[in-house]
Amino acid sequence: MRGRLLQQSPKTWVLADQAVVSGSSFVTNILIARALGITDYGKFSVILLAQLFMLSIQQAVSTGVLQVMVQRYDHKEQHFYIKGVFYAQCLFFLLLGLVCLSLFLLVPRLTTGYSGLFAPGLIGTILLLAQDFVRKTLLSLGKRSKAFVIDTLTNAIQLAVLGGLFLTGNLSLIKTCWTIGLTFIPSVALGIVWVNPGRVSLPAVRNAFHIHSRQGGWMLMSALLQWFAGNLFVVAAGWWLGLAALGALRLAQYTFGLLNVVLQAIENYTLPTAASRSADTPAQFNRYLRQVLKKSLVLIGPLLLLVVLFARPLLAFSGGPAYSRYAYVMYGLAATYLLILAGIPVRIALRTKLLNRSYFTGYVLATLFSLLAGKWLILQWGLSGVLTGLFSSQLILLIYWLLVLKTKNVIAWRSSTLY
C-alpha cells in the first residue's frame, strides 16, 4: 500500500532524487576539501567549473528543450523524438572528446599545473553529461522512481569509494577525479536500458536536430551567457585572488547543498508540469506560478535561515579551521539565493512560453554588468566584491525578466509583486 502511494506521488520521487544528488554532492565535497587542502581543492573546483560549463550547454541545446517538447507528443511520437535526441547526444559526446583531445595535443600549456588530470577530467565530464541526460529524460517521461534509482546507484558507489580512500589516507586529486568519473558508468548503462532508444535512426536524428536548432538557438547563447554571468566572478576570484579564495568560495557554495535539493527538485518537477499547462488561461497559469513560489518559500526559507545562523561552524566542519574565517561568504550567498528562489516561477514562465530571446537578453545584460564591473569590484573588495557581483547579476536578471513577462501579459503585475 505504501509502495503504491509512493508510485502515485511524483513530487516525492523528484524531491528524494534531488536529495540524493545534492546531499551526496555536499558530503563528497566535504571529504574532498578535507583531504586535499584548500589549494588542491581550488584546482578541483576549476575542473568542476569546466564541467558545469559543459552541463549548461547540454541543458540549453538538449535536455532543456527535451523537458519542454516531450510533453507535446503522444507516446509513439515521444519514442521517435527521444531516439533522435539520444543519438544526437552521442554525436555531441564524440565531438566534445575530439575537440578536447585536439586542444590537449596542440596547446599542452592549457593543462600546466594539472598534470595527470586530463584523461580523468575528460572521461568524467562525458560520463557526467551522459548521466544527466538519461536522468532528465526519465524525469521528463514521468519515470521518476527510475531516475531516483540511477542517482542513488551512482552516489552510493561514489561515496563508498571516496570514503574508503579518505579513511585510509589515499585520497589524492587524481584519484578523486578518476573515482567521480568512473562511478557514473553503472547508472549510465542502466539509464540507457530504461530510456530504451532502440536502433540508430537517421530520420529521428534529423528530426531532433531540426527541433533543437529551432528551439535551442537562443537557449544556447543564453546558456553561455548564463554561465559567464553566474561564474565570471567565481573564475575571477581564482584568477585575481588565488586558488585558496576560489576553494573557499566553492566550498561555501556547496554548503548550500540542502537548498539545492529543493531548488532543483522544484524546477525538475514544475517545468514539465508547467509545459503541459501552457494552454491554461492566463489567470490559471498565474495561479500555478504563485503556488510554485509560495511552496518554494515554505520549503527553502527555514533551510536558508539555518545555513546563515550556523555559517561559521558549517564551514569549519566542511573544510577545516582554515575555512571558518570565510563565514561572511555564506551571508552574501544567502542573499543571492533569495533572488534565485524568487526567479524560479519567472524562469518557468519564460521557458514554457518559449520566450527564449528574452531569456537570452537577460543574460546579455547580466554578463555586460559582470564584464564592466567585475574587475573593479573584486580588486576593491576581494571576496566581498565577488558576492556583490553575484547578487547584482541575479537582481538585473529578475527585474528585466519581470518587465518582459509584464509586457507580454504572461504574468500579472499583482503576481510579480509577490517577490
N, C-alpha and C positions, 0 to 999 in steps of 0.2 A: 504493500500500500504506500509505504514511504517512498520506495523507488519510483512508483508511478507518479507520485506528487512531484518529485524532482524532475521527472521527464517532462512534465507539463509546465514547468517553471523555467522559462528561458533566462529570466533575469538571474536566477540562482546560479545557473551554469556559467553565464558570462562573468558574473562577479567572482565566482570561485576560480574561473580560469585566469582572470586578471590578477587575483590574489596570489595565485601560484607564480605567475610570471614576475610581477613586481616584487613580491615578498622574497622570492628566490634571488632575484637580482640584487635586492638590498643586502641579504645575507652574504651573497657571493662577493660583493664589493667590500664588505667588512673584512672578510677573510683575506682578500687580495691586498687591501690597504694596509692591514696589519703585517702581512708577510713581506710585502715589497718595500715598504717605506714610502715616504712622501714623494721622493723624486721619481723612483721607478713607477709609482702609481700614476704620476703625471704622464709618463710615457704610455702607460696602459690607457690612460684617458685620451691621448692623441689617437690611438688605434680605434677606440670606441667612437670618437667623433667622426672618423672617416667612415665607419660602419653606419652610423646614424645618417650621414650624408647620403650614402647609397640607399638606405632604407627609405629616406624621404623621397628619393627619385622613384623608387619602386612603388611607393604609396601613390604618387602622382599619376604615373602612366599605367599602372597595372591594378593593384589591389584597391586603391581608392575609387577608380572608375568601376571596377567589378562590383564593389559593395553597393553602388547605386544602380547600375544597369541590370544586374542579375534578377532584381525584383520585377523587371518589366517583361520577362519572358515566361512562357509556360514550361512545363517540365522538359519536353523534348528540345525546345529551343535553348533552354538553360544548359543542357548537356553539350550541345553543339558549340555554344558560346564559350563555356568553360574549357572544353577541349582546345579550342583555338588559343585562349589566353594562356593555358598551361604550356603549350609547345612554343608559343611566342616568348614566354618567360624563360624557357630552356635556352632559346637563342640569345636572350639577353645575358644569361649567365656565361655562355660561351664567349660572347663579345667582351664582357667585363674581364674574364680571365685573360684573353688575348691582349687587351689594352694594357692591363696591369703588368703582364709579363714583358711586354714590349718596353714599357717605361722602366722597368727594373733593369733590363739589359742595356738600354740605350742611355739612361740617365741614372747610373748607380748612386750618385751623390744624394738622391732623394731619400735613400734609406740610411744615410750616415747617422750613426748613434743608435740604430735599430737593428744591429747585426743578428741574423738568425730569425728575424720576426716576419720576413716577407711571406714565406710559404704558409705558416700557421695563420697569419693575418688574412691572406687572400682566401685560403680554403675556408677559414672560419666565417669570413664575410659572405661567401657564396652560400654556405650551408645555413647561415642565419637568415639570409634573404629567402631561401627556399622554404625554411620552416615557417617564416612569417607569411609567405604566400599560401601554403596549404592550410595554415591555421585560419587566416582570414577568409579563405574560400569556404571552409567548413562552417564558419560563423555565418557567412552570408547565405549559405544554403540551409540554415537552421539546424545544422548538426553540431550544436553547442557542446554536448557531452563528449563528442569525439575530439573537438578542439581542446577540451579540458584534459583528456587522456594524453594527447601527444605533448602538451605543455608539461604535464606532470611527469611524464616519462623522461623528457629531456632534462628538466631541472633536478629531478631526483638523482639521476646518474651524475650530472654535473656537480651537484653539491657533495655527493658521496666521494667522488674522486678528488675534488679540491680540498674537502675536509680532511681526507686521508693524507694528502701531501702536506697540508698545513700542520697537522698534528705531528708528522714525522720530520718537520723542518725542511722539506724538499720542495716547497712551492716557490719556484722562480718565475720570472716574467715569461720566458719561453714556454715553460711547462703550463703556465696559466693559459696562454693563447692556444696551445695545442688542445688542452683539455676542453676549453669552452667551445672550440670549433668542432672537434670530433664527436662530442656528446650530442650534437644535433642529428647525427646520422640515423639513429633508430626512429626518431619521431618523424623525420622527413620521409623515410621509407614507409612507415605506417600511414602517414598522411596522404601519400600518393595513392596507396591502395584504397583508402576511403574516398578520396576525390574521384578516383576511377576515370581518368581522362580517356582511356581507350587508345586505339591506334592513332598514329600521326595522320592528320588530315590537312592538306594544304588549303582547301577551301575554308576550313574552320580557322586556320591561322590568318588567312587573308581577311576574313570577316572580323576577327579580333583586332587586327591592325587598323582596319577601316574605322571601327567604332572607337578605339582608343586614341587614334590620331586625331579624330574629330573632337572627342570629349576631353582628351588628356593634354592637349597643347598648352592651354592656359594653365592647367594644373601643374605641368612640368615646370614651366617658368616660375609659377608660384612656389613650388617645392624648393627650387634652387634659391629663390629669394627668401623663402621661409627659413631655410637652413642658415643662410647668412645672417638674416635678421635675428634669429634666435641664438646663433652660435658665434657670430663675429666677435662679440665681446668676450666670449669664453676662449676662443682661439687667441685673441689679442692679449688676454690675461697671461696665457702661457708664453706668448712671444715677448711681451714687454715686462712682465712681472716674474717670469721664470716658471719652471715645471712644478715647483713646490706650491706656488699660488694656484696653478691650474689644478693640481691634485686636490688641494683643499676645497676649491670651488666645486669640482666634480663630486667629491665625497659629500659635500653639503647638499648637492642636488640629489644624490642617491638616498640621503636620509629622508627625503620626501617620498620614498618608495611606497609607503602606505597610501599616500594621497594619489599616486599614480595608479594604484589598484582601482580606485573608484573612478578617476577621470577617464582612464582608458576603457573601463567596463561600460561607462555611460555612453561614450562615443561609439564603441563597437556594437552596442545593442540598439541605440537610438537612431543611428544613421540608416540602416536598412529599414527600420520601422518607419522613420520619417519619409523615406523614399516611397514606401508603399502607401503613405497617406498624403502624398503631394497633390493629389486631386481633391483633397478636402477643401471646404470653403475657407477663406482667409481667417474667419473667426475661429473655426475648429483648429486650424493649423497653429494659430497664435496661442490657443488654449493648450495645445500639446507642448509647445515650446516653453510656456510658463510652468507647466508641470515638470518638465525636464530641469529647469532652473531651480525650482523650489526643492525638488528631491536631491539635486546636487548639493545645494547649500546645507540641507539637513545631514547628508552623509559626510561631507568633507569639512564643514565648519568645525565640529569638535576635534577632528584629527589635526586640522591646521593649528588650532589653539594649543593642543598638547605638544606639537613639534616646537612651537615658539617658546612655550614655558620651559621645556627641557632641552633647549638648543645646546647648551654647553656640555652637559653630561652625555647627550646623544653623540656629539662629535667625538668626545674623548673616548667613549665606548667603541665607536665605529672604527676610528683610525689610530687611537692612542693619544697620549697627552699633548703631542705636538700640534694636534688639530684643535684643541679646545680654545685657543686664542682667536679662532675664526668664527666664533659663535654669532657675531654680527652679520655674517653672510646669511645665516638662517633667517634672520629677521627680514632682510631685503628680499630673499626668495619667497618668503611667506606673502609679502605684499604682491609680488608678481603672480603668484599662484591664484590670488583672489581675482585678478584680471583674467587669467586663463579660464578660471571657473565661470566667470561671467560671460566669457566668449563662447562657451560650448553651444548654447542654442543659436547663437549668431552664425557660427561656422556650419551648423547643421542646416540652417535656413538657406545659406548661400549655396551649399553643395547640392541640396535636394532640388532647388530651383534652377540649378545649372548656371548660376551667376559667376562662372569661373573667371571671367575677365575682371570683375570687381574684386574677386578673391586675390587675383594676381596683383592688381593695382595697390591693394592694401599693403602687400609685402614690398612693393616698389617703394612706397612711402617710408615703411619701417627700415628698409635697407639703406635708403638715402640718409635717413637720420643716423643710422649706425656708422655709415662711412664718414659722414661730416662731423659727427660729434664724438665718435668712439675714441680716437687717439687723445683728444683733449681731456675727456672725462677720466680715462684710465691714468694718464700721466699726472693729472691734477690730484686725483683722489684714490688711486690704486684700485683695490677690490671694491671699495665703496662706489667708485665710478662705474665699474662693471655692473654692479647691482642697479645703479641709477639708469644705466643704458638699457638693461633688460626690461625694467619696469616701464620706461618711457616708450620703448618699441611696442610693447603689448598695448599700451594706452592709445598710441596712434592707430594701431590696427582696429581696436574695438570702436573707437569714435568714427573712423571712416566707414567701417562696415555697417554700423548702425545707421549712419546717414544714407548709405546706399539702399538698405532694406526699407527705410522710411520712404525714400524717393520712389522706389519700385512698388510701394504698397504691399510688400511681402509681410512686414511686421508692423503692427500698430504702435504708434509712439507711446501709448499708455503702457504697452507691454515692455518696450525697451527701457522705460524709466525704472522698471523693477531692478535694473542692475545697480 
